[in-house]
Each structure stands twice: as C-alpha cells, then as structure tokens.
Amino acid sequence: MPKKKIKKTNYKKTIYVILTIFLGKLLGLIAFELLSLDFIKASAKSASPVEFNQIFGLVYSPLPADLFWFFIAVGAIGGFFLGLHWWEIVYVKHLHWSNWCKRK
C-alpha cells in the first residue's frame, strides 16, 4: 500500500500571517481613531455638541460602533492578504532588499 503524503504545517508561515493580521487590526484602529479625531474637530468648528458612545467598554467614540468593527474587520482581512503576499515575496521568491542592493 502506498504511503499517503502528509502535508506539513508550516508554523513560521502561520505565525507570519497571524502577526500581519494583528498589524492590520492595529492599522484599522488607528484609521478609525483618526477619523474620530477629524469628526470631533469638525464638530468643534461648527459648535455642535458631540455625544460619545461606549463600544464594549473599550473605546469611547462619537462615531457608530458598526464603523469601528468595519475598520477592524477590513484591517484583519487586509492583514491576512498582505501576510500571504509578503510571505510569497520574501520566503518563496527570496526577493530580499539586500538582493536589490547588490543588483544596482
């Protein structure tokens, strides 16, 4: 009976992708906070009152909670695809910056 090929789990790739997902979530949070800051500045210029909502006890924001979760989700999805893309470039194709410096 022939042996079945067992697909090895590449822990390095898994950790790499998880960390880029985390980075994407952080960037989504930063983008949300910058948008909140712009909203507060615009409200202050127009002298309109700003009502802050609490999002699961984590964030006080004048923007809706759905927008917060949208930015986090987009950051996570973008981080996933970014991690896969850069894994391909760095570890599969071996296109490192030092190789680019040697070519010039």
C-alpha positions as CSV (number, residue, x, y, z in Angstrom):
1,M,0.0,0.0,0.0
2,P,1.5,3.4,-1.0
3,K,2.2,5.9,1.7
4,K,0.0,9.0,1.8
5,K,1.7,12.3,1.6
6,I,1.2,14.2,4.8
7,K,1.1,17.9,4.4
8,K,3.4,19.5,7.0
9,T,2.2,22.5,8.9
10,N,4.5,25.5,8.4
11,Y,4.4,27.2,11.8
12,K,6.6,30.0,10.5
13,K,4.0,30.9,7.9
14,T,1.2,30.7,10.3
15,I,2.9,33.0,12.8
16,Y,3.8,35.4,10.0
17,V,0.2,35.6,8.8
18,I,-1.2,36.0,12.3
19,L,1.2,38.8,13.0
20,T,0.2,40.6,9.8
21,I,-3.5,40.2,10.7
22,F,-2.7,41.8,14.1
23,L,-0.8,44.6,12.3
24,G,-3.8,45.1,10.0
25,K,-6.2,45.3,13.0
26,L,-3.9,47.9,14.6
27,L,-3.8,50.0,11.4
28,G,-7.6,49.7,11.2
29,L,-7.9,51.0,14.8
30,I,-5.5,53.9,14.0
31,A,-7.6,54.8,10.9
32,F,-10.8,54.7,13.0
33,E,-9.3,57.0,15.7
34,L,-8.0,59.4,13.1
35,L,-11.5,59.6,11.5
36,S,-12.9,60.2,15.0
37,L,-10.5,62.9,15.6
38,D,-11.4,64.6,12.3
39,F,-15.1,64.3,13.2
40,I,-14.5,65.9,16.6
41,K,-12.5,68.8,15.1
42,A,-15.3,69.4,12.5
43,S,-17.9,69.3,15.3
44,A,-15.9,71.8,17.4
45,K,-15.7,74.2,14.5
46,S,-19.4,74.1,13.9
47,A,-20.1,74.4,17.7
48,S,-22.4,71.3,17.7
49,P,-22.4,69.0,20.7
50,V,-20.7,65.7,20.4
51,E,-22.2,62.6,22.0
52,F,-19.7,59.8,22.8
53,N,-20.8,56.2,22.7
54,Q,-19.0,53.3,24.5
55,I,-18.0,50.3,22.4
56,F,-17.8,47.2,24.7
57,G,-16.0,49.3,27.3
58,L,-13.0,49.6,25.1
59,V,-13.5,52.8,23.1
60,Y,-15.4,56.0,23.6
61,S,-16.2,57.3,20.2
62,P,-18.6,59.8,18.6
63,L,-18.9,57.5,15.6
64,P,-21.1,54.4,15.4
65,A,-19.9,51.1,16.7
66,D,-20.5,49.5,13.3
67,L,-17.9,51.7,11.8
68,F,-15.4,50.7,14.4
69,W,-16.0,47.0,13.7
70,F,-15.9,47.7,10.0
71,F,-12.4,49.2,10.3
72,I,-11.2,46.3,12.4
73,A,-12.6,43.7,10.0
74,V,-11.1,45.4,7.0
75,G,-7.8,45.7,8.7
76,A,-7.8,42.0,9.6
77,I,-8.8,40.9,6.1
78,G,-6.2,43.2,4.6
79,G,-3.6,41.9,7.0
80,F,-4.3,38.3,6.0
81,F,-3.8,39.0,2.3
82,L,-0.8,41.2,3.0
83,G,0.8,38.4,5.0
84,L,0.2,35.9,2.3
85,H,1.5,38.3,-0.4
86,W,4.7,39.1,1.5
87,W,5.3,35.5,2.5
88,E,5.4,34.7,-1.2
89,I,7.8,37.5,-1.9
90,V,10.2,37.1,1.0
91,Y,10.2,33.3,1.6
92,V,9.2,31.7,-1.6
93,K,10.7,34.0,-4.3
94,H,13.5,35.1,-1.9
95,L,13.3,38.8,-3.1
96,H,15.1,40.5,-0.1
97,W,16.2,44.1,-0.1
98,S,19.8,43.0,0.1
99,N,19.4,41.3,-3.3
100,W,18.1,44.5,-4.7
101,C,21.1,46.5,-3.4
102,K,23.6,44.0,-5.0
103,R,21.9,44.3,-8.4
104,K,22.4,48.0,-8.7
